[in-house]
Amino acid sequence: MLLSLEPRTQQSRAMLLLSPLLAGLLTLISGAILFAALGHDPLATFHTLLIEPISDFYGVSELLIKALPILLCAFGLSVAYQARIWNIGAEGQLLMGALVGSALAVHIIDWESRWALVLVIAVGALAGAAWGALAAWLRTQFNANEILTTIMLNYIALNLLLFFVHGPLKDPNGFSFPESAMFGDASRLPQLFEDGRVHIGLFFALFALVAVWVLLQKSFLGFQIKVLGLDQRAAGFVGFREKRLVWLALLISGGLAGLAGVSEVTGPIGQLVPQVSPGYGYAAITVAFLGRLNPIGIVCAGLLMALLYLGGENAQMNLNLPQSLTELFQGMMLFYLLACDVLILYKPRLKPLWHKRAATRDALA
């Protein structure tokens, strides 16, 4: 028997919207089976993983801190993905934003001007946009596949960050640790509350939420982006300039990822360190698809992903579970989401093997 997938004539819009919830449920079921196999009580483990981290105000503030870079990256990716421009480079763009913003911050430590923070944030966002522009240039000038180029640019950005943090930006008074000097107070994002680490970078995410929603839902430019994603040839027929839209989408996604990176180093960290991102840019890809490329859906998915990061750390400390638990849950969630979407869009059908042989014989004839 041969298994084939045939496009469904009618697709359920309700199931497309509910499939992220189904993917989450299947992830929980798989996690429960995994915890039981490892000798842990599933309910107690899920309590440690999902409830304990946000059981007080400080935990909620840490959730928002974790969610901020993921949401900024995911909002930018949603713009690119609406145009079917598969930017996998949010991680590298985030790292470049953190690196270039830090390079400026350590050279203006003595500044007391209020413009110091504005300059650092702007330079970091522009660095992320420039890293996205490099992928746009390769796509529009050489027809290079943006999936491959953005993935490779991630590794280049990571190694550039490691080079600078071990070399030119290394703190001479840091006891040989690979980290920059602490930024001056004028280059740090102010905290919103005394009892937590939430800073004004939270407003960056709120602004990005509104801006991306208005762009995609209320502007003619957003309409062009959607048309390009639905049918590239149709977009060309009506005069939409594909190259300009590619540049726009990658500049926006890169700029928001760079903003996420510079917000991390000027916010909770206060310096450049090699571990500035535990994979926020990659997690944002899952978040964008879980949120159905809708800004409100992305917020819900981003908070869930941030909770998995917090819960993974909590489970590692309290239950001695491996640190890779967070990545495992991310992978399962994305796998189940894609599997649900395949079954919603396509109908599996078993065919006898002789059908394939007959089709091949007819094609040769």
C-alpha positions in Angstrom: 0.0 0.0 0.0 1.2 3.5 -0.8 0.3 6.5 1.4 -0.4 9.7 -0.4 -1.7 13.2 0.5 -4.4 14.8 -1.5 -5.5 18.5 -1.1 -8.8 18.8 0.6 -11.5 20.6 -1.5 -12.8 22.4 1.6 -10.5 23.4 4.5 -12.0 24.0 7.9 -11.1 27.5 9.1 -12.2 26.6 12.6 -9.7 23.7 12.7 -6.9 25.9 11.4 -7.5 28.3 14.3 -7.9 25.5 16.9 -4.9 23.4 15.7 -2.4 25.4 18.0 -4.6 24.4 21.0 -4.6 20.8 19.8 -0.9 20.9 19.3 -0.5 22.2 22.8 -2.7 19.4 24.2 -0.8 16.7 22.4 2.5 18.2 23.7 1.2 18.0 27.2 0.1 14.4 26.7 3.5 13.5 25.3 5.2 15.3 28.1 3.2 13.4 30.7 4.2 10.1 29.1 7.9 11.2 29.1 7.8 12.3 32.8 6.2 9.1 33.8 8.9 7.1 31.9 11.5 9.1 33.8 10.0 8.2 37.1 8.3 11.6 37.9 4.7 12.2 38.8 3.3 14.0 35.7 1.0 16.3 37.6 3.6 17.4 40.1 6.1 17.9 37.3 3.7 20.0 35.3 3.0 22.1 38.5 6.8 22.7 38.8 7.1 23.4 35.1 4.0 25.6 34.5 2.6 26.9 37.8 5.4 27.5 40.2 7.3 29.9 38.0 4.5 32.4 38.0 3.1 31.9 41.5 4.1 35.4 42.7 4.6 38.9 41.3 8.4 38.4 40.8 7.7 35.3 38.8 5.2 37.1 36.6 7.8 39.9 36.0 10.4 37.3 35.0 7.8 35.8 32.6 7.5 39.3 30.9 11.3 39.6 30.8 11.6 36.3 29.0 8.7 37.0 26.7 9.9 40.5 25.5 12.7 39.4 23.1 10.6 36.4 21.8 7.6 38.7 21.1 9.7 41.3 19.3 11.4 38.7 17.1 8.1 37.0 16.4 6.3 40.2 15.4 9.0 40.9 12.9 8.9 37.3 11.6 5.2 37.5 11.1 5.6 40.3 8.6 8.2 38.3 6.6 6.2 35.1 6.8 3.0 36.8 5.6 5.0 37.5 2.4 6.3 33.9 2.3 9.8 35.3 3.0 11.3 32.6 5.2 13.6 34.5 7.5 15.2 32.0 9.8 17.8 34.6 11.0 16.1 36.3 13.9 18.7 34.8 16.2 21.6 36.3 14.3 19.8 39.6 13.9 19.1 39.7 17.7 22.8 38.9 18.4 24.0 41.7 16.1 21.7 44.2 17.8 23.1 43.2 21.2 26.7 43.3 19.9 26.6 46.7 18.1 24.5 48.3 20.9 26.9 47.0 23.5 29.9 48.3 21.5 28.4 51.8 21.7 27.3 51.5 25.3 30.8 50.5 26.6 32.3 53.5 24.9 29.9 56.0 26.4 29.8 54.6 30.0 30.7 58.1 31.3 27.8 59.8 29.5 25.1 61.3 31.7 23.0 62.5 28.8 19.5 61.2 28.3 20.3 60.6 24.7 22.8 57.8 25.5 20.0 55.2 25.9 18.3 56.5 22.7 21.5 56.2 20.7 22.2 52.7 22.0 18.7 51.4 21.3 18.6 53.0 17.9 22.1 51.6 16.9 21.1 48.1 18.1 17.9 48.1 16.1 19.7 49.4 13.0 22.3 46.7 13.3 19.6 44.0 13.3 18.0 45.7 10.3 21.3 45.8 8.5 21.8 42.1 9.1 18.4 41.4 7.7 19.2 43.8 4.7 22.2 41.5 3.9 19.8 38.6 3.4 17.5 40.8 1.3 20.4 41.9 -0.9 21.4 38.3 -1.5 17.8 37.4 -2.3 17.1 40.3 -4.7 20.5 40.5 -6.4 21.5 36.8 -6.6 18.2 35.0 -6.0 19.9 33.3 -3.0 17.5 31.3 -0.9 16.8 33.3 2.3 16.4 30.2 4.4 20.0 29.2 3.7 21.5 32.7 3.9 19.8 33.6 7.1 20.8 30.4 8.8 24.4 30.9 7.8 24.3 34.5 8.9 23.2 33.3 12.4 26.5 31.4 12.8 28.5 34.4 11.5 26.7 36.7 14.0 27.3 34.3 16.9 31.0 34.0 16.1 31.4 37.7 15.7 29.8 38.2 19.2 32.2 35.6 20.7 35.2 37.2 19.1 34.4 40.7 20.4 33.4 39.5 23.9 36.6 37.6 24.2 38.6 40.4 22.6 38.0 44.1 21.9 34.9 44.4 24.2 36.3 42.2 27.0 36.3 44.0 30.4 39.9 44.5 31.4 38.8 44.4 35.0 36.6 41.4 34.6 39.0 38.7 35.9 39.3 37.2 32.4 35.6 36.4 32.2 34.3 36.8 28.6 32.0 39.7 29.2 32.0 43.5 28.6 32.1 46.1 31.2 28.8 47.0 32.9 27.0 49.8 31.1 26.5 53.2 32.6 23.2 54.1 34.2 22.4 56.4 31.3 22.5 53.4 28.9 20.3 51.2 30.9 16.5 50.7 30.5 14.7 51.9 33.6 12.7 49.4 35.6 9.0 49.8 35.9 8.6 48.3 39.4 10.8 48.0 42.4 9.8 44.4 43.1 10.7 42.9 39.7 13.0 43.3 36.8 10.4 44.5 34.2 11.7 47.5 32.4 10.3 50.0 29.9 11.3 47.7 27.1 7.9 46.2 27.7 6.5 49.2 25.8 8.6 48.3 22.8 6.7 45.1 22.5 3.4 46.9 22.9 4.3 49.4 20.3 5.5 46.6 17.9 2.2 44.8 18.5 0.1 47.8 17.4 2.4 48.8 14.6 2.5 45.3 13.0 -1.3 44.9 13.4 -1.9 48.3 11.7 0.6 47.5 9.0 -0.8 44.1 8.1 -4.5 44.8 8.7 -5.1 48.4 7.9 -2.5 49.5 5.4 -2.1 49.1 1.6 1.5 48.1 2.1 0.3 45.3 4.3 -2.1 44.2 1.6 0.7 44.1 -0.9 2.7 41.9 1.5 -0.2 39.5 1.9 -0.8 39.3 -1.9 2.9 38.6 -2.4 2.6 35.7 0.0 -0.5 34.3 -1.5 0.5 34.5 -5.2 3.8 36.0 -6.3 2.8 36.1 -10.0 -0.5 37.8 -9.2 1.4 40.4 -7.2 3.7 41.1 -10.2 0.7 41.3 -12.6 -0.9 44.1 -10.6 2.3 46.1 -10.3 3.5 45.2 -6.7 7.2 45.4 -6.6 8.5 42.2 -5.2 12.1 43.3 -4.5 10.9 46.3 -2.5 8.5 44.2 -0.4 11.3 41.7 0.2 13.6 44.5 1.5 10.8 45.9 3.6 9.9 42.6 5.2 13.5 41.7 6.1 14.3 45.2 7.3 11.3 45.2 9.6 11.9 41.7 11.0 15.7 42.4 11.3 15.1 45.7 13.0 12.7 44.2 15.6 15.1 41.3 16.3 17.9 43.8 16.7 15.7 45.8 19.1 15.1 42.6 21.1 18.9 42.0 21.4 19.8 45.5 22.5 16.9 45.5 24.9 18.4 42.4 26.6 21.8 43.9 27.1 20.5 47.3 28.2 17.8 45.8 30.4 18.2 42.8 32.7 21.8 41.9 31.8 23.4 45.3 31.7 26.5 44.1 29.8 27.3 41.9 26.8 27.8 38.2 27.6 28.1 35.2 25.3 24.8 33.8 26.7 22.8 36.9 25.8 20.2 34.7 24.0 19.4 31.1 24.9 17.7 30.7 21.4 15.1 33.4 21.5 15.3 34.0 17.8 14.6 30.3 17.0 11.8 30.1 19.6 10.2 33.1 17.9 9.8 31.0 14.7 7.6 28.5 16.6 5.8 31.4 18.3 5.0 33.0 15.0 3.4 29.9 13.6 1.6 29.0 16.9 0.1 32.5 16.8 -1.0 32.0 13.2 1.0 35.1 12.2 -1.6 37.2 14.1 -0.2 39.7 16.6 -2.7 38.8 19.3 -2.1 35.0 18.8 1.7 35.7 18.9 1.3 37.4 22.3 -0.4 34.3 23.7 2.1 31.9 22.1 5.0 34.1 23.2 3.9 34.1 26.9 3.6 30.3 26.7 7.1 30.0 25.3 8.5 32.3 27.9 6.8 30.1 30.6 8.5 27.0 29.1 11.9 28.8 29.5 11.1 29.6 33.2 9.6 26.2 33.9 12.6 24.5 32.3 15.0 26.3 34.6 12.7 25.6 37.6 12.5 21.9 36.7 16.2 21.7 36.3 16.9 23.1 39.8 14.1 21.3 41.7 13.7 18.0 39.8 17.1 17.5 38.3 15.6 17.3 34.8 17.9 18.2 31.9 18.3 21.8 30.6 17.2 20.6 27.2 13.7 20.1 28.4 12.6 23.5 27.1 13.9 22.8 23.6 12.2 19.4 23.7 8.8 20.9 24.4 9.4 23.6 21.7 10.2 20.9 19.2 7.2 18.7 20.1 4.9 21.7 19.9 6.1 22.7 16.4 6.0 19.1 15.2 2.4 18.6 16.4 1.4 21.9 14.9 2.8 21.0 11.5 1.2 17.5 11.7 -2.2 19.0 12.5 -1.9 21.5 9.7 -1.0 18.7 7.2 -4.0 16.7 8.2 -6.3 19.8 8.0 -5.0 20.8 4.5 -4.5 17.4 3.1 -6.4 14.1 3.1 -4.3 11.0 3.6 -5.2 8.2 1.3 -3.9 4.6 0.9 -3.5 3.4 -2.6 -2.4 -0.1 -3.8 1.2 -0.1 -5.0 0.1 -1.3 -8.5 -1.5 2.2 -9.0 1.9 3.7 -8.9 3.3 1.1 -11.3 0.5 1.7 -13.7 1.0 5.5 -13.6 4.7 5.1 -14.2 4.0 2.7 -17.1 1.5 5.2 -18.7 4.0 8.1 -18.3 6.8 6.1 -20.0 4.4 5.2 -22.8 
